[in-house]
């Protein structure tokens, strides 16, 4: 048995004080939005309570599917690194970036400096010789984690993502090879691979190409964030449908408009061609001040969010 924890979109606050030059970009709109709304939605006390609850639950590994920072100010990245370190060692925590982590193009230069160890494949599964970071592969017990990046700098008022043809092709090759090895394949990315609640300006732009690759290569599970919602959709696979699961923001305060903070635990057992996966969702309920179990059940096409 292997238990995987899944958190996403912590949007770590409070924002450091920006310099005027830092706001001479898309960051200005994001900063105003943070001051007017998001600072009340994404609360550090909520995030601390959620991660404390996670620490009390048995699990073997944790994945975080993006959006550690908010408007990608330089000072945000060190804070995010400290939070990842607190969550666990790089051997025990895997991270893939989200659109806020690539809010402006200069933000990409901070990834290697602060988050490299959490986005690095195992020695025998490092990227191709040209040095591209994504996809990367991490093996943990019976599980193979395939990390993708849909995080790209985008214009003002856009939170869209893109994987790119090369990354999709590499991911498909990796998934086929891992299928031959009989491991439980979990794909990690930030943007959901199928639009359900996602508005057009927030979508994964090449989601169709990614889904077609999954339909040919297969996977046992896809995990994402971005929508700040508990969600399950089912994608076509070569043998069985593939569940794509999203979780709420890990720092979202309970209110009338936003889904409260939560995370999932995936209990994986069985063997190749006979895997089982139970999902345990934990988080805040309306009126509660501490996280609790929301639901649990087998991950099957009959269980919908």
ZATOR-473196 format. One line per 4 residues: their letters; for each residue x, y, z of C-alpha. Coordinates in nm, 2 decimals. Layout:
<sites>
a> X,Y,Z  ...
</sites>
This chain:
<sites>
xxxx> 0.00,0.00,0.00  0.12,0.35,-0.08  -0.05,0.68,0.03  0.00,0.99,-0.16
xxxx> -0.11,1.34,-0.04  -0.21,1.61,-0.29  -0.21,1.98,-0.21  -0.24,2.27,-0.45
xxxx> -0.26,2.65,-0.49  -0.14,2.76,-0.15  -0.09,3.12,-0.27  0.15,3.20,0.01
xxxx> 0.09,3.54,0.18  0.12,3.80,0.29  0.28,3.97,-0.01  0.61,4.13,0.05
xxxx> 0.62,4.51,-0.01  0.69,4.56,-0.38  0.92,4.82,-0.53  0.76,5.05,-0.78
xxxx> 0.97,4.90,-1.06  0.84,4.55,-0.96  0.49,4.67,-1.05  0.57,4.80,-1.39
xxxx> 0.41,4.50,-1.55  0.12,4.26,-1.52  0.20,4.25,-1.15  0.03,4.58,-1.09
xxxx> -0.32,4.43,-1.16  -0.23,4.13,-0.95  -0.12,4.34,-0.66  -0.44,4.54,-0.66
xxxx> -0.64,4.22,-0.68  -0.45,4.08,-0.39  -0.51,4.39,-0.18  -0.88,4.41,-0.27
xxxx> -0.98,4.04,-0.24  -0.73,3.76,-0.25  -0.56,3.85,0.08  -0.89,3.77,0.26
xxxx> -0.94,3.45,0.06  -0.59,3.30,0.10  -0.50,3.30,0.46  -0.18,3.17,0.62
xxxx> -0.36,3.05,0.93  -0.59,2.83,0.72  -0.29,2.69,0.53  -0.10,2.62,0.86
xxxx> -0.41,2.43,1.00  -0.44,2.23,0.69  -0.07,2.13,0.67  -0.08,2.05,1.05
xxxx> -0.37,1.82,0.98  -0.18,1.65,0.70  0.11,1.60,0.92  -0.11,1.39,1.15
xxxx> -0.23,1.16,0.86  -0.02,0.86,0.75  0.12,0.92,0.40  0.43,0.83,0.21
xxxx> 0.47,1.13,-0.02  0.32,1.47,-0.09  0.27,1.64,-0.43  0.19,2.01,-0.47
xxxx> 0.05,2.11,-0.81  0.14,2.47,-0.84  0.08,2.84,-0.74  0.31,2.88,-0.44
xxxx> 0.34,3.25,-0.51  0.10,3.52,-0.62  0.25,3.78,-0.84  0.60,3.64,-0.86
xxxx> 0.78,3.91,-0.67  1.15,3.81,-0.62  1.10,3.79,-0.24  0.81,3.55,-0.27
xxxx> 1.03,3.26,-0.40  1.24,3.23,-0.09  0.93,3.22,0.13  0.79,2.95,-0.09
xxxx> 1.11,2.75,-0.06  1.09,2.77,0.32  0.73,2.65,0.30  0.82,2.35,0.09
xxxx> 1.11,2.27,0.32  0.87,2.28,0.61  0.63,2.04,0.43  0.90,1.78,0.38
xxxx> 1.24,1.70,0.23  1.28,1.70,-0.15  1.28,1.32,-0.14  0.93,1.33,0.02
xxxx> 0.77,1.63,-0.16  0.72,1.68,-0.54  0.63,2.01,-0.69  0.51,2.13,-1.04
xxxx> 0.46,2.50,-1.11  0.15,2.69,-1.18  0.06,3.00,-1.38  0.12,3.23,-1.08
xxxx> 0.47,3.08,-1.04  0.53,3.21,-1.40  0.33,3.53,-1.36  0.60,3.73,-1.55
xxxx> 0.88,3.60,-1.76  1.16,3.70,-1.51  1.00,3.46,-1.25  1.13,3.16,-1.44
xxxx> 1.49,3.24,-1.34  1.39,3.18,-0.97  1.27,2.83,-1.02  1.61,2.66,-1.03
xxxx> 1.75,2.88,-0.75  1.47,2.80,-0.50  1.27,2.49,-0.61  1.51,2.28,-0.81
xxxx> 1.53,1.99,-0.57  1.15,1.95,-0.56  1.12,1.94,-0.94  1.40,1.70,-1.01
xxxx> 1.36,1.35,-1.15  1.54,1.05,-1.01  1.89,1.00,-1.13  1.80,0.72,-1.37
xxxx> 1.50,0.92,-1.51  1.65,1.26,-1.56  1.54,1.47,-1.86  1.66,1.42,-2.21
xxxx> 2.02,1.52,-2.30  1.91,1.86,-2.42  1.85,1.95,-2.05  1.48,2.02,-2.06
xxxx> 1.34,1.99,-1.71  0.99,1.86,-1.79  0.87,1.59,-1.79  1.05,1.45,-1.50
xxxx> 0.99,1.11,-1.33  1.01,1.01,-0.97  0.96,0.66,-0.85  0.82,0.61,-0.50
xxxx> 0.73,0.25,-0.41  0.48,0.12,-0.67  0.42,0.47,-0.80  0.58,0.67,-1.08
xxxx> 0.52,1.05,-1.06  0.54,1.22,-1.40  0.58,1.59,-1.35  0.47,1.83,-1.62
xxxx> 0.47,2.21,-1.65  0.18,2.40,-1.79  0.31,2.72,-1.64  0.40,2.99,-1.90
xxxx> 0.41,3.37,-1.88  0.08,3.51,-2.02  -0.05,3.85,-2.12  -0.26,4.07,-1.88
xxxx> -0.59,3.91,-1.77  -0.48,3.56,-1.88  -0.41,3.26,-1.66  -0.39,3.01,-1.94
xxxx> -0.14,2.73,-1.96  0.04,2.54,-2.23  0.24,2.21,-2.23  0.38,2.23,-2.58
xxxx> 0.41,1.96,-2.84  0.75,1.84,-2.73  0.66,1.80,-2.37  0.34,1.61,-2.46
xxxx> 0.53,1.38,-2.69  0.79,1.31,-2.42  0.53,1.25,-2.16  0.35,1.00,-2.39
xxxx> 0.68,0.81,-2.45  0.75,0.80,-2.07  0.39,0.68,-2.00  0.42,0.39,-2.25
xxxx> 0.75,0.28,-2.11  0.63,0.29,-1.75  0.32,0.09,-1.85  0.55,-0.19,-1.97
xxxx> 0.71,-0.18,-1.62  0.38,-0.22,-1.45  0.39,0.08,-1.22  0.10,0.30,-1.10
xxxx> 0.14,0.61,-1.32  0.04,0.95,-1.18  0.07,1.26,-1.40  0.11,1.60,-1.23
xxxx> 0.03,1.93,-1.38  -0.13,2.26,-1.27  -0.40,2.33,-1.53  -0.69,2.08,-1.56
xxxx> -0.68,1.87,-1.88  -1.05,1.91,-1.95  -1.26,2.22,-1.91  -1.54,2.18,-1.66
xxxx> -1.55,2.50,-1.45  -1.25,2.66,-1.61  -1.32,2.98,-1.79  -1.17,3.03,-2.14
xxxx> -0.89,3.27,-2.02  -0.78,3.01,-1.76  -0.78,2.70,-1.97  -0.50,2.47,-2.08
xxxx> -0.46,2.58,-2.44  -0.34,2.24,-2.57  -0.56,2.03,-2.35  -0.70,1.84,-2.66
xxxx> -0.35,1.73,-2.77  -0.27,1.62,-2.41  -0.59,1.42,-2.38  -0.52,1.25,-2.71
xxxx> -0.18,1.15,-2.59  -0.32,1.01,-2.27  -0.58,0.82,-2.47  -0.30,0.64,-2.65
xxxx> -0.04,0.60,-2.37  -0.26,0.57,-2.07  -0.21,0.66,-1.70  -0.37,0.55,-1.38
xxxx> -0.43,0.90,-1.23  -0.39,1.27,-1.33  -0.37,1.53,-1.05  -0.41,1.91,-1.10
xxxx> -0.50,2.23,-0.93  -0.58,2.58,-1.07  -0.96,2.58,-1.04  -0.95,2.59,-0.65
xxxx> -1.23,2.32,-0.66  -1.28,1.96,-0.56  -1.33,1.80,-0.90  -1.31,1.47,-1.08
xxxx> -1.35,1.42,-1.46  -1.28,1.11,-1.65  -1.06,1.10,-1.96  -1.03,0.84,-2.23
xxxx> -0.76,0.58,-2.19  -0.64,0.29,-2.40  -0.80,0.04,-2.16  -0.99,0.21,-1.88
xxxx> -1.10,0.57,-1.82  -0.84,0.79,-1.65  -0.95,1.00,-1.35  -0.83,1.36,-1.34
xxxx> -0.86,1.50,-0.99  -0.84,1.86,-0.87  -0.84,1.99,-0.51  -0.93,2.33,-0.36
xxxx> -0.68,2.59,-0.27  -0.49,2.48,0.03  -0.52,2.83,0.19  -0.88,2.92,0.10
xxxx> -1.08,3.05,0.40  -1.44,2.93,0.44  -1.67,3.19,0.29  -1.99,3.21,0.08
xxxx> -1.81,3.23,-0.26  -1.50,3.01,-0.25  -1.46,2.64,-0.17  -1.28,2.60,0.16
xxxx> -0.93,2.47,0.18  -0.88,2.09,0.14  -0.64,1.82,0.03  -0.67,1.46,-0.08
xxxx> -0.50,1.13,0.02  -0.48,0.85,-0.24  -0.45,0.50,-0.09  -0.30,0.29,-0.37
xxxx> -0.29,-0.09,-0.35  -0.30,-0.40,-0.57  -0.07,-0.48,-0.86  -0.04,-0.41,-1.23
xxxx> -0.38,-0.44,-1.42  -0.55,-0.48,-1.08  -0.47,-0.15,-0.90  -0.71,0.00,-0.65
xxxx> -0.72,0.36,-0.53  -0.93,0.50,-0.25  -0.96,0.88,-0.21  -0.99,1.04,0.13
xxxx> -1.07,1.41,0.11  -1.00,1.63,0.41  -1.06,2.00,0.47  -1.27,2.27,0.62
xxxx> -1.65,2.26,0.64  -1.86,2.57,0.68  -1.86,2.68,1.04  -1.57,2.46,1.14
xxxx> -1.23,2.59,1.26  -1.03,2.28,1.21  -1.01,2.04,0.91  -1.19,1.71,0.91
xxxx> -1.27,1.42,0.68  -1.51,1.53,0.40  -1.55,1.20,0.22  -1.38,0.88,0.13
xxxx> -1.44,0.62,-0.13  -1.30,0.42,-0.42  -1.18,0.62,-0.72  -1.41,0.48,-0.99
xxxx> -1.62,0.63,-1.27  -1.92,0.59,-1.04  -1.78,0.84,-0.79  -1.82,1.20,-0.90
x> -1.73,1.52,-0.72
</sites>
